[in-house]
Amino acid sequence: MNLYPLALRLTDRRVLVVGGGAVATRRVPALLAAGARVEVVAPELTPALRAHADAGRVTWHARRFAAADVDGAWLIQVAVDDPEAAAQVSEAAERAQVFCVRADDRTAATAWTPAVTRHGAVTVAVTDDGDRRRALAVRDIVAAALENGPLAGAAGGRNAEGDGPATVGGHVALVGAGPGDPELITVKGRRLLAGADVVVADRLVPGMLLGELRAEVEFVDAAKIPYGPAAAQEEINRILVERAQAGKFVVRLKGGDPFVFGRGGEEVVACAKAGVPVTVVPGVTSSIAAPALGGIPVTHRGVAHEFTVVSGHVPPDDPSSLVDWAALARLRGTLVVLMGLKNLPRIAARLLAEGRAGDTPAAVVQEGSTDGQRVLRSTLREVADAVAGAGIRPPAVVVVGDVVTALA
């Protein structure tokens, strides 16, 4: 079979995705990055896809596929595991003369997704005649050459130390994925991710990283574990230990840094108790990165010699809160609050009541490092109302202190 390779310009062109499961979760981020107007038809969505829909990045039709859905589409991605349902989509696409990718049966598709690696402005796509493993192997060779080899100077490639354990079975790597931009994962983190047999990922993990996984990798969406925070964490711990004890190389991929309000410590303890070796790969934490990308340094000479990072998921007046808000109000440095948007009115009120000046500069950075990044600047007295009026949504980082206006 001879394939004709193309690079599609999808900016502001309608792309239809049929299915709302793990395959669609891995495919949609690349379509969004290409600027496509993505419409998803599926009765249900994964939490990661639901977040895209809630944020307005994709249009969700909460129902089963209808033949008329193909009208006006430039490309169709079928991401369902029901062969009969998938066939209905590809038949409708054939009648409409629209190229159709089939996740369940590439022989029935009119277009294939290649094995892809991205380095700066360069995208390398490798197609094959059905031997997916060979295409992935070639892609990985090219990726290694761009990363470490003779092509490293091209495409903005970076040199890596290559340290750390080999990606062997019976091992867990706890990898921080950074604040949202897929290029902000560390070189080591990306290398370990490329060698994973199993990937257990949180909702805030950059979706583009998941789109680069090998087809045979087991993907576990931690956001879909249904029990509630404590029980869900126990289930994640069980999965990590069980897969590693079965000889798999498991990457636990977490947004930001695993040890900054990421429960990474609990997972390390669970693995240690089971005798499973763990490698920890720190990540770029949003507590520093999001303010920085919004033009706010958390420290600045002559302005702030300290910064404090706290979790705001528990309100200040809750008996279970471990934060000394009175002490924070007395500090002269920068206060960074993660997961505090819902409780921002109560947090601001408590800081004011404890003596922090109402005209203290305050800012909120939404979805730092991503295309959805927004920055709102205000004062401690007014920031909660300003956030409500502007429709700022999680994930967002709150910054309080004179550094907010240091570079303004």
Secondary structure, 3 states (H helix, E strand, C coil): CCCCCCCCCCCCCEEEEECCCHHHHHHHHHHHHCCCEEEEECCCCCHHHHHHHHCCCEEEECCCCCHHHHCCCCEEEECCCCHHHHHHHHHHHHHHCCEEEECCCHHHCCECCCEEEEECCEEEEECCCCCHHHHHHHHHHHHHHHHCCCCCCHHHCCCCCCCCCCCCCCEEEEEECECCCHHHCCHHHHHHHHCCCEEEECCCCCHHHHCCCCCCCEEEEHHHCCCCHHHHHHHHHHHHHHHHHCCCEEEEEECECCCCCCCHHHHHHHHHHCCCCEEEECCCCHHHHHHHHCCCCCCECCCECCEEEEECCCCCCCCCCCCCHHHHHHCCCEEEEECCCCCHHHHHHHHHHCCCCCCCEEEEEECCCCCCCEEEEEECCCHHHHHHHHCCCCCEEEEECHHHHCCC
